[in-house]
Amino acid sequence: MMHVMEWTDKDDETVDEGLVSQMEQEGRKMLRCVALTSRNSDCERIVKLGDPAIKIAEMADKHEVDIIIMGTRGLGRTDENVGHLPCKVLHLTSRPTILIK
């Protein structure tokens, strides 16, 4: 399970490490709210900063996931059936991906 907070450049010298740490803690807190059954005991919760589509594709490859499951749209207001993030993920990975409306 993964949550990526959009961040332009984590390696930027001007980054406030305290702010980054606080953002990562908030991301972990959000993921802890997702209930998992005992059958998912090997599920890992990952929080990343960066370009969400790139991080999702990278982590899917790194962890050799069988399938990516994500929503069709995020929090943005769009009339499109599929938002820009899922489209970008689909272009960046060859892993099977399920989009949930």
N, CA, C and O atoms as a Tinker XYZ file with bonds, in Angstrom:
   404  protein
     1  N      0.866000   -1.150000    0.000000    73     2
     2  CA     0.000000    0.000000    0.000000    64     1     3
     3  C      0.920000    1.222000    0.000000    63     2     4     5
     4  O      1.894000    1.289000    0.749000    81     3
     5  N      0.585000    2.176000   -0.853000    73     3     6
     6  CA     1.495000    3.303000   -1.029000    64     5     7
     7  C      0.745000    4.623000   -1.112000    63     6     8     9
     8  O     -0.338000    4.718000   -1.689000    81     7
     9  N      1.358000    5.638000   -0.514000    73     7    10
    10  CA     0.843000    7.001000   -0.611000    64     9    11
    11  C      2.015000    7.872000   -1.052000    63    10    12    13
    12  O      3.068000    7.873000   -0.416000    81    11
    13  N      1.826000    8.619000   -2.153000    73    11    14
    14  CA     2.879000    9.499000   -2.645000    64    13    15
    15  C      2.394000   10.937000   -2.554000    63    14    16    17
    16  O      1.338000   11.292000   -3.078000    81    15
    17  N      3.192000   11.754000   -1.878000    73    15    18
    18  CA     2.889000   13.179000   -1.788000    64    17    19
    19  C      3.690000   13.894000   -2.865000    63    18    20    21
    20  O      4.915000   13.788000   -2.921000    81    19
    21  N      2.979000   14.627000   -3.720000    73    19    22
    22  CA     3.656000   15.299000   -4.823000    64    21    23
    23  C      4.659000   16.307000   -4.278000    63    22    24    25
    24  O      4.332000   17.170000   -3.464000    81    23
    25  N      5.886000   16.168000   -4.754000    73    23    26
    26  CA     6.981000   17.018000   -4.296000    64    25    27
    27  C      7.879000   17.246000   -5.489000    63    26    28    29
    28  O      8.289000   16.289000   -6.147000    81    27
    29  N      8.193000   18.498000   -5.780000    73    27    30
    30  CA     8.935000   18.799000   -6.996000    64    29    31
    31  C     10.354000   18.246000   -6.979000    63    30    32    33
    32  O     10.785000   17.643000   -7.962000    81    31
    33  N     11.090000   18.434000   -5.890000    73    31    34
    34  CA    12.473000   17.966000   -5.858000    64    33    35
    35  C     12.926000   17.770000   -4.426000    63    34    36    37
    36  O     13.306000   18.731000   -3.758000    81    35
    37  N     12.889000   16.537000   -3.948000    73    35    38
    38  CA    13.257000   16.243000   -2.567000    64    37    39
    39  C     14.737000   16.509000   -2.310000    63    38    40    41
    40  O     15.130000   16.738000   -1.166000    81    39
    41  N     15.564000   16.483000   -3.356000    73    39    42
    42  CA    16.999000   16.667000   -3.177000    64    41    43
    43  C     17.415000   18.139000   -3.199000    63    42    44    45
    44  O     18.604000   18.449000   -3.132000    81    43
    45  N     16.455000   19.026000   -3.290000    73    43    46
    46  CA    16.724000   20.461000   -3.311000    64    45    47
    47  C     17.380000   20.873000   -1.991000    63    46    48    49
    48  O     16.938000   20.454000   -0.922000    81    47
    49  N     18.434000   21.693000   -2.064000    73    47    50
    50  CA    19.164000   22.125000   -0.869000    64    49    51
    51  C     18.298000   22.931000    0.093000    63    50    52    53
    52  O     18.595000   22.977000    1.287000    81    51
    53  N     17.250000   23.557000   -0.391000    73    51    54
    54  CA    16.439000   24.436000    0.450000    64    53    55
    55  C     15.319000   23.695000    1.163000    63    54    56    57
    56  O     14.491000   24.325000    1.821000    81    55
    57  N     15.274000   22.381000    1.047000    73    55    58
    58  CA    14.194000   21.603000    1.650000    64    57    59
    59  C     14.299000   21.638000    3.165000    63    58    60    61
    60  O     15.367000   21.401000    3.729000    81    59
    61  N     13.197000   21.932000    3.813000    73    59    62
    62  CA    13.112000   21.918000    5.272000    64    61    63
    63  C     12.894000   20.469000    5.700000    63    62    64    65
    64  O     11.804000   19.925000    5.518000    81    63
    65  N     13.915000   19.849000    6.261000    73    63    66
    66  CA    13.831000   18.434000    6.645000    64    65    67
    67  C     12.733000   18.187000    7.677000    63    66    68    69
    68  O     12.137000   17.110000    7.697000    81    67
    69  N     12.461000   19.167000    8.530000    73    67    70
    70  CA    11.386000   19.038000    9.506000    64    69    71
    71  C     10.037000   18.943000    8.818000    63    70    72    73
    72  O      9.181000   18.155000    9.219000    81    71
    73  N      9.850000   19.745000    7.786000    73    71    74
    74  CA     8.602000   19.711000    7.016000    64    73    75
    75  C      8.465000   18.376000    6.292000    63    74    76    77
    76  O      7.382000   17.791000    6.273000    81    75
    77  N      9.545000   17.894000    5.702000    73    75    78
    78  CA     9.520000   16.606000    5.002000    64    77    79
    79  C      9.159000   15.502000    5.986000    63    78    80    81
    80  O      8.332000   14.642000    5.682000    81    79
    81  N      9.771000   15.522000    7.156000    73    79    82
    82  CA     9.482000   14.505000    8.175000    64    81    83
    83  C      8.017000   14.551000    8.599000    63    82    84    85
    84  O      7.374000   13.511000    8.745000    81    83
    85  N      7.497000   15.750000    8.795000    73    83    86
    86  CA     6.094000   15.909000    9.189000    64    85    87
    87  C      5.161000   15.395000    8.087000    63    86    88    89
    88  O      4.155000   14.750000    8.383000    81    87
    89  N      5.483000   15.672000    6.828000    73    87    90
    90  CA     4.660000   15.197000    5.718000    64    89    91
    91  C      4.671000   13.671000    5.662000    63    90    92    93
    92  O      3.632000   13.049000    5.441000    81    91
    93  N      5.843000   13.069000    5.861000    73    91    94
    94  CA     5.939000   11.614000    5.850000    64    93    95
    95  C      5.147000   11.002000    7.000000    63    94    96    97
    96  O      4.501000    9.968000    6.827000    81    95
    97  N      5.192000   11.632000    8.173000    73    95    98
    98  CA     4.418000   11.143000    9.321000    64    97    99
    99  C      2.923000   11.209000    9.029000    63    98   100   101
   100  O      2.186000   10.279000    9.359000    81    99
   101  N      2.471000   12.294000    8.415000    73    99   102
   102  CA     1.055000   12.429000    8.068000    64   101   103
   103  C      0.636000   11.351000    7.058000    63   102   104   105
   104  O     -0.461000   10.800000    7.145000    81   103
   105  N      1.521000   11.062000    6.108000    73   103   106
   106  CA     1.236000   10.017000    5.128000    64   105   107
   107  C      1.118000    8.650000    5.793000    63   106   108   109
   108  O      0.228000    7.869000    5.454000    81   107
   109  N      2.018000    8.354000    6.748000    73   107   110
   110  CA     1.942000    7.081000    7.476000    64   109   111
   111  C      0.671000    7.000000    8.311000    63   110   112   113
   112  O      0.035000    5.949000    8.399000    81   111
   113  N      0.313000    8.120000    8.919000    73   111   114
   114  CA    -0.908000    8.175000    9.730000    64   113   115
   115  C     -2.129000    7.862000    8.863000    63   114   116   117
   116  O     -3.019000    7.118000    9.275000    81   115
   117  N     -2.159000    8.435000    7.665000    73   115   118
   118  CA    -3.272000    8.188000    6.761000    64   117   119
   119  C     -3.340000    6.710000    6.370000    63   118   120   121
   120  O     -4.422000    6.124000    6.355000    81   119
   121  N     -2.198000    6.109000    6.056000    73   119   122
   122  CA    -2.180000    4.704000    5.657000    64   121   123
   123  C     -2.558000    3.772000    6.809000    63   122   124   125
   124  O     -3.135000    2.710000    6.575000    81   123
   125  N     -2.243000    4.154000    8.046000    73   123   126
   126  CA    -2.617000    3.327000    9.202000    64   125   127
   127  C     -4.135000    3.262000    9.372000    63   126   128   129
   128  O     -4.652000    2.335000    9.996000    81   127
   129  N     -4.848000    4.242000    8.818000    73   127   130
   130  CA    -6.307000    4.258000    8.919000    64   129   131
   131  C     -6.962000    3.212000    8.021000    63   130   132   133
   132  O     -8.145000    2.908000    8.177000    81   131
   133  N     -6.199000    2.667000    7.088000    73   131   134
   134  CA    -6.744000    1.654000    6.182000    64   133   135
   135  C     -6.678000    0.304000    6.891000    63   134   136   137
   136  O     -5.598000   -0.173000    7.237000    81   135
   137  N     -7.830000   -0.298000    7.100000    73   135   138
   138  CA    -7.905000   -1.579000    7.804000    64   137   139
   139  C     -7.427000   -2.706000    6.895000    63   138   140   141
   140  O     -7.784000   -2.772000    5.719000    81   139
   141  N     -6.629000   -3.575000    7.457000    73   139   142
   142  CA    -6.147000   -4.747000    6.733000    64   141   143
   143  C     -6.577000   -6.000000    7.472000    63   142   144   145
   144  O     -6.609000   -6.021000    8.702000    81   143
   145  N     -6.905000   -7.032000    6.732000    73   143   146
   146  CA    -7.269000   -8.309000    7.345000    64   145   147
   147  C     -5.999000   -9.092000    7.658000    63   146   148   149
   148  O     -4.916000   -8.738000    7.191000    81   147
   149  N     -6.129000  -10.139000    8.435000    73   147   150
   150  CA    -4.968000  -10.959000    8.778000    64   149   151
   151  C     -4.367000  -11.620000    7.539000    63   150   152   153
   152  O     -3.192000  -11.986000    7.539000    81   151
   153  N     -5.168000  -11.774000    6.485000    73   151   154
   154  CA    -4.652000  -12.342000    5.243000    64   153   155
   155  C     -3.654000  -11.406000    4.569000    63   154   156   157
   156  O     -2.878000  -11.837000    3.717000    81   155
   157  N     -3.669000  -10.133000    4.943000    73   155   158
   158  CA    -2.764000   -9.146000    4.358000    64   157   159
   159  C     -1.624000   -8.793000    5.305000    63   158   160   161
   160  O     -1.116000   -7.672000    5.275000    81   159
   161  N     -1.226000   -9.729000    6.133000    73   159   162
   162  CA    -0.212000   -9.433000    7.141000    64   161   163
   163  C      1.137000   -9.063000    6.534000    63   162   164   165
   164  O      1.952000   -8.417000    7.192000    81   163
   165  N      1.382000   -9.463000    5.292000    73   163   166
   166  CA     2.657000   -9.124000    4.659000    64   165   167
   167  C      2.586000   -7.814000    3.876000    63   166   168   169
   168  O      3.531000   -7.459000    3.171000    81   167
   169  N      1.485000   -7.103000    3.995000    73   167   170
   170  CA     1.302000   -5.828000    3.297000    64   169   171
   171  C      2.190000   -4.766000    3.936000    63   170   172   173
   172  O      2.210000   -4.609000    5.156000    81   171
   173  N      2.915000   -4.050000    3.105000    73   171   174
   174  CA     3.795000   -2.988000    3.577000    64   173   175
   175  C      3.169000   -1.637000    3.260000    63   174   176   177
   176  O      2.596000   -1.448000    2.187000    81   175
   177  N      3.279000   -0.707000    4.189000    73   175   178
   178  CA     2.781000    0.655000    3.963000    64   177   179
   179  C      3.979000    1.532000    3.632000    63   178   180   181
   180  O      4.931000    1.617000    4.408000    81   179
   181  N      3.926000    2.186000    2.467000    73   179   182
   182  CA     5.057000    2.976000    1.984000    64   181   183
   183  C      4.602000    4.412000    1.752000    63   182   184   185
   184  O      3.548000    4.651000    1.163000    81   183
   185  N      5.405000    5.362000    2.217000    73   183   186
   186  CA     5.152000    6.783000    1.982000    64   185   187
   187  C      6.350000    7.338000    1.220000    63   186   188   189
   188  O      7.498000    7.141000    1.618000    81   187
   189  N      6.074000    8.023000    0.134000    73   187   190
   190  CA     7.131000    8.608000   -0.687000    64   189   191
   191  C      6.796000   10.048000   -1.025000    63   190   192   193
   192  O      5.632000   10.448000   -1.015000    81   191
   193  N      7.830000   10.824000   -1.325000    73   191   194
   194  CA     7.681000   12.180000   -1.833000    64   193   195
   195  C      8.219000   12.192000   -3.255000    63   194   196   197
   196  O      9.222000   11.539000   -3.544000    81   195
   197  N      7.570000   12.922000   -4.136000    73   195   198
   198  CA     8.045000   13.029000   -5.506000    64   197   199
   199  C      6.906000   13.039000   -6.490000    63   198   200   201
   200  O      5.765000   13.328000   -6.129000    81   199
   201  N      7.209000   12.725000   -7.733000    73   199   202
   202  CA     6.184000   12.633000   -8.770000    64   201   203
   203  C      5.414000   11.333000   -8.539000    63   202   204   205
   204  O      5.995000   10.254000   -8.658000    81   203
   205  N      4.117000   11.408000   -8.210000    73   203   206
   206  CA     3.373000   10.207000   -7.843000    64   205   207
   207  C      3.429000    9.089000   -8.890000    63   206   208   209
   208  O      3.646000    7.932000   -8.529000    81   207
   209  N      3.243000    9.399000  -10.156000    73   207   210
   210  CA     3.240000    8.360000  -11.189000    64   209   211
   211  C      4.599000    7.676000  -11.280000    63   210   212   213
   212  O      4.678000    6.451000  -11.371000    81   211
   213  N      5.657000    8.462000  -11.253000    73   211   214
   214  CA     7.006000    7.893000  -11.338000    64   213   215
   215  C      7.291000    7.021000  -10.117000    63   214   216   217
   216  O      7.825000    5.921000  -10.254000    81   215
   217  N      6.941000    7.504000   -8.927000    73   215   218
   218  CA     7.188000    6.735000   -7.703000    64   217   219
   219  C      6.382000    5.438000   -7.683000    63   218   220   221
   220  O      6.884000    4.402000   -7.249000    81   219
   221  N      5.140000    5.492000   -8.150000    73   219   222
   222  CA     4.309000    4.283000   -8.192000    64   221   223
   223  C      4.946000    3.257000   -9.125000    63   222   224   225
   224  O      5.067000    2.086000   -8.763000    81   223
   225  N      5.350000    3.680000  -10.314000    73   223   226
   226  CA     5.969000    2.764000  -11.275000    64   225   227
   227  C      7.293000    2.213000  -10.741000    63   226   228   229
   228  O      7.562000    1.018000  -10.866000    81   227
   229  N      8.117000    3.077000  -10.147000    73   227   230
   230  CA     9.404000    2.638000   -9.594000    64   229   231
   231  C      9.213000    1.614000   -8.486000    63   230   232   233
   232  O      9.879000    0.579000   -8.471000    81   231
   233  N      8.307000    1.900000   -7.562000    73   231   234
   234  CA     8.108000    0.996000   -6.429000    64   233   235
   235  C      7.458000   -0.313000   -6.866000    63   234   236   237
   236  O      7.732000   -1.362000   -6.285000    81   235
   237  N      6.609000   -0.264000   -7.872000    73   235   238
   238  CA     6.000000   -1.492000   -8.393000    64   237   239
   239  C      7.076000   -2.406000   -8.953000    63   238   240   241
   240  O      7.033000   -3.620000   -8.757000    81   239
   241  N      8.041000   -1.820000   -9.651000    73   239   242
   242  CA     9.152000   -2.616000  -10.187000    64   241   243
   243  C     10.065000   -3.102000   -9.068000    63   242   244   245
   244  O     10.456000   -4.269000   -9.039000    81   243
   245  N     10.402000   -2.204000   -8.151000    73   243   246
   246  CA    11.310000   -2.564000   -7.055000    64   245   247
   247  C     10.760000   -3.717000   -6.224000    63   246   248   249
   248  O     11.499000   -4.629000   -5.854000    81   247
   249  N      9.466000   -3.676000   -5.932000    73   247   250
   250  CA     8.838000   -4.694000   -5.086000    64   249   251
   251  C      8.234000   -5.841000   -5.899000    63   250   252   253
   252  O      7.636000   -6.763000   -5.344000    81   251
   253  N      8.401000   -5.768000   -7.224000    73   251   254
   254  CA     7.902000   -6.800000   -8.134000    64   253   255
   255  C      6.436000   -7.154000   -7.841000    63   254   256   257
   256  O      6.072000   -8.321000   -7.697000    81   255
   257  N      5.607000   -6.096000   -7.758000    73   255   258
   258  CA     4.192000   -6.317000   -7.459000    64   257   259
   259  C      3.507000   -7.030000   -8.617000    63   258   260   261
   260  O      3.896000   -6.882000   -9.776000    81   259
   261  N      2.489000   -7.799000   -8.286000    73   259   262
   262  CA     1.731000   -8.535000   -9.294000    64   261   263
   263  C      0.755000   -7.624000  -10.025000    63   262   264   265
   264  O      0.476000   -7.815000  -11.208000    81   263
   265  N      0.234000   -6.621000   -9.299000    73   263   266
   266  CA    -0.789000   -5.762000   -9.882000    64   265   267
   267  C     -0.815000   -4.419000   -9.148000    63   266   268   269
   268  O     -0.571000   -4.352000   -7.944000    81   267
   269  N     -1.111000   -3.366000   -9.886000    73   267   270
   270  CA    -1.287000   -2.027000   -9.311000    64   269   271
   271  C     -2.783000   -1.756000   -9.292000    63   270   272   273
   272  O     -3.462000   -1.938000  -10.303000    81   271
   273  N     -3.297000   -1.326000   -8.159000    73   271   274
   274  CA    -4.717000   -0.974000   -8.043000    64   273   275
   275  C     -4.789000    0.484000   -7.605000    63   274   276   277
   276  O     -4.199000    0.864000   -6.594000    81   275
   277  N     -5.508000    1.293000   -8.363000    73   275   278
   278  CA    -5.619000    2.712000   -8.024000    64   277   279
   279  C     -6.934000    3.270000   -8.538000    63   278   280   281
   280  O     -7.602000    2.661000   -9.374000    81   279
   281  N     -7.293000    4.428000   -8.028000    73   279   282
   282  CA    -8.518000    5.084000   -8.464000    64   281   283
   283  C     -8.363000    5.707000   -9.843000    63   282   284   285
   284  O     -7.250000    5.963000  -10.301000    81   283
   285  N     -9.489000    5.946000  -10.496000    73   283   286
   286  CA    -9.453000    6.568000  -11.819000    64   285   287
   287  C     -9.181000    8.062000  -11.739000    63   286   288   289
   288  O     -8.655000    8.657000  -12.680000    81   287
   289  N     -9.542000    8.664000  -10.615000    73   287   290
   290  CA    -9.333000   10.100000  -10.435000    64   289   291
   291  C     -8.905000   10.377000   -9.013000    63   290   292   293
   292  O     -9.210000    9.616000   -8.095000    81   291
   293  N     -8.196000   11.475000   -8.843000    73   291   294
   294  CA    -7.763000   11.894000   -7.519000    64   293   295
   295  C     -8.719000   12.916000   -6.940000    63   294   296   297
   296  O     -9.930000   12.859000   -7.152000    81   295
   297  N     -8.146000   13.842000   -6.210000    73   295   298
   298  CA    -8.955000   14.855000   -5.541000    64   297   299
   299  C     -9.290000   16.035000   -6.435000    63   298   300   301
   300  O    -10.143000   16.854000   -6.093000    81   299
   301  N     -8.624000   16.125000   -7.576000    73   299   302
   302  CA    -8.874000   17.237000   -8.485000    64   301   303
   303  C    -10.247000   17.139000   -9.129000    63   302   304   305
   304  O    -10.823000   16.057000   -9.240000    81   303
   305  N    -10.750000   18.265000   -9.541000    73   303   306
   306  CA   -12.056000   18.298000  -10.209000    64   305   307
   307  C    -11.829000   18.214000  -11.714000    63   306   308   309
   308  O    -11.320000   19.144000  -12.338000    81   307
   309  N    -12.215000   17.092000  -12.271000    73   307   310
   310  CA   -12.075000   16.909000  -13.709000    64   309   311
   311  C    -13.302000   16.197000  -14.249000    63   310   312   313
   312  O    -13.936000   15.398000  -13.560000    81   311
   313  N    -13.616000   16.501000  -15.476000    73   311   314
   314  CA   -14.737000   15.829000  -16.129000    64   313   315
   315  C    -14.270000   14.585000  -16.874000    63   314   316   317
   316  O    -15.087000   13.844000  -17.422000    81   315
   317  N    -12.967000   14.353000  -16.896000    73   315   318
   318  CA   -12.414000   13.194000  -17.590000    64   317   319
   319  C    -12.767000   11.911000  -16.831000    63   318   320   321
   320  O    -12.895000   11.922000  -15.606000    81   319
   321  N    -12.922000   10.810000  -17.565000    73   319   322
   322  CA   -13.189000    9.518000  -16.936000    64   321   323
   323  C    -11.973000    8.996000  -16.194000    63   322   324   325
   324  O    -12.101000    8.332000  -15.165000    81   323
   325  N    -10.793000    9.298000  -16.719000    73   323   326
   326  CA    -9.545000    8.868000  -16.093000    64   325   327
   327  C     -8.650000   10.089000  -15.955000    63   326   328   329
   328  O     -8.414000   10.802000  -16.930000    81   327
   329  N     -8.150000   10.333000  -14.741000    73   327   330
   330  CA    -7.304000   11.484000  -14.477000    64   329   331
   331  C     -5.905000   11.338000  -15.053000    63   330   332   333
   332  O     -5.550000   10.298000  -15.608000    81   331
   333  N     -5.106000   12.412000  -14.908000    73   331   334
   334  CA    -3.763000   12.414000  -15.483000    64   333   335
   335  C     -2.828000   11.440000  -14.784000    63   334   336   337
   336  O     -1.954000   10.863000  -15.431000    81   335
   337  N     -2.986000   11.240000  -13.476000    73   335   338
   338  CA    -2.086000   10.343000  -12.743000    64   337   339
   339  C     -2.227000    8.888000  -13.196000    63   338   340   341
   340  O     -1.220000    8.265000  -13.533000    81   339
   341  N     -3.446000    8.321000  -13.216000    73   339   342
   342  CA    -3.546000    6.941000  -13.703000    64   341   343
   343  C     -3.069000    6.787000  -15.147000    63   342   344   345
   344  O     -2.454000    5.778000  -15.492000    81   343
   345  N     -3.350000    7.783000  -15.993000    73   343   346
   346  CA    -2.881000    7.727000  -17.387000    64   345   347
   347  C     -1.361000    7.659000  -17.439000    63   346   348   349
   348  O     -0.790000    6.874000  -18.196000    81   347
   349  N     -0.712000    8.487000  -16.628000    73   347   350
   350  CA     0.749000    8.515000  -16.609000    64   349   351
   351  C      1.309000    7.198000  -16.079000    63   350   352   353
   352  O      2.300000    6.691000  -16.603000    81   351
   353  N      0.678000    6.640000  -15.039000    73   351   354
   354  CA     1.128000    5.350000  -14.505000    64   353   355
   355  C      1.018000    4.277000  -15.577000    63   354   356   357
   356  O      1.934000    3.474000  -15.748000    81   355
   357  N     -0.098000    4.258000  -16.301000    73   355   358
   358  CA    -0.290000    3.266000  -17.357000    64   357   359
   359  C      0.788000    3.366000  -18.438000    63   358   360   361
   360  O      1.173000    2.354000  -19.023000    81   359
   361  N      1.274000    4.574000  -18.704000    73   359   362
   362  CA     2.328000    4.753000  -19.709000    64   361   363
   363  C      3.711000    4.382000  -19.169000    63   362   364   365
   364  O      4.600000    4.020000  -19.939000    81   363
   365  N      3.894000    4.472000  -17.848000    73   363   366
   366  CA     5.212000    4.229000  -17.260000    64   365   367
   367  C      5.474000    2.780000  -16.874000    63   366   368   369
   368  O      6.626000    2.398000  -16.670000    81   367
   369  N      4.440000    1.977000  -16.770000    73   367   370
   370  CA     4.629000    0.612000  -16.307000    64   369   371
   371  C      3.987000   -0.394000  -17.249000    63   370   372   373
   372  O      3.013000   -0.103000  -17.943000    81   371
   373  N      4.566000   -1.578000  -17.248000    73   371   374
   374  CA     3.964000   -2.673000  -18.010000    64   373   375
   375  C      3.237000   -3.636000  -17.067000    63   374   376   377
   376  O      2.714000   -4.662000  -17.501000    81   375
   377  N      3.210000   -3.299000  -15.785000    73   375   378
   378  CA     2.537000   -4.145000  -14.791000    64   377   379
   379  C      1.026000   -4.057000  -14.988000    63   378   380   381
   380  O      0.513000   -2.996000  -15.346000    81   379
   381  N      0.308000   -5.152000  -14.760000    73   379   382
   382  CA    -1.151000   -5.091000  -14.829000    64   381   383
   383  C     -1.682000   -4.050000  -13.847000    63   382   384   385
   384  O     -1.217000   -3.964000  -12.711000    81   383
   385  N     -2.645000   -3.270000  -14.287000    73   383   386
   386  CA    -3.179000   -2.192000  -13.457000    64   385   387
   387  C     -4.693000   -2.207000  -13.523000    63   386   388   389
   388  O     -5.286000   -2.273000  -14.600000    81   387
   389  N     -5.311000   -2.144000  -12.338000    73   387   390
   390  CA    -6.767000   -2.045000  -12.236000    64   389   391
   391  C     -7.104000   -0.636000  -11.774000    63   390   392   393
   392  O     -6.550000   -0.150000  -10.788000    81   391
   393  N     -8.007000    0.015000  -12.485000    73   391   394
   394  CA    -8.483000    1.345000  -12.116000    64   393   395
   395  C     -9.885000    1.210000  -11.562000    63   394   396   397
   396  O    -10.758000    0.604000  -12.183000    81   395
   397  N    -10.093000    1.785000  -10.379000    73   395   398
   398  CA   -11.389000    1.705000   -9.698000    64   397   399
   399  C    -12.046000    3.067000   -9.736000    63   398   400   401
   400  O    -11.440000    4.076000   -9.375000    81   399
   401  N    -13.301000    3.084000  -10.181000    73   399   402
   402  CA   -14.044000    4.345000  -10.261000    64   401   403
   403  C    -14.694000    4.671000   -8.943000    63   402   404
   404  O    -15.362000    5.697000   -8.821000    81   403
